[in-house]
């Protein structure tokens, strides 16, 4: 028999996490305690977190725009910095409109759109089968495949709102990501090729066939990529590009309208 693990106090867990470099140690300690069903389980969870695993993989959940979402281990964790894009997209989506979310990951943006516009049609696509299964568990209508490829042809020229949090980190900047992000989160969700815009360029080029006239595209990118993406959109069939800011006022992406 293994010895019974001694129940650690909240203060002890928080201190362990703080020493491991977690900035929100107090909140994280509470979340872990809420998810653990025994002292031994809590110990195992704390050890995983100390090793740098994302909190959402350990608790199996996160909250995005007030929605509780499942996040399976291996799936890019939805970031609060993407919430403004999700909210802006839901405001633009007509009640009976069509929305498509590419690179949906756990399905966070699609889930927000479906929750806020229950009468709209919201479809998502995703390349990674692990993420596809996770998005399905979040109730998202998701198809596995590359960008627009898995969408039904009937949606060509009919999409009102297109969103994507594609991988956009320039390859040379990958090493500057937080150590734990780099060590644990899937590089397929981060690595945007040489200048970071490989996938975004393909999305812009292919999107013109799918958006209806007046439809909106909202793409998350890094703050120093917004100008380039605005230009890409203008050179395609989009006008009036504008920057999407997160809750801190930092540029997080670009929105533009299909001519
Ligand atoms: N800077 C972003 C992050 O780690 C990159 C996400 C992405 O490429 N989609 O949150």
Boltz pocket constraint, residues with backbone or C-beta under 6 A from the ligand:
constraints:
  - pocket:
      binder: B
      contacts: [[A, 79], [A, 165], [A, 166], [A, 167], [A, 168], [A, 169], [A, 177], [A, 181], [A, 189], [A, 190], [A, 191]]
      max_distance: 6.0
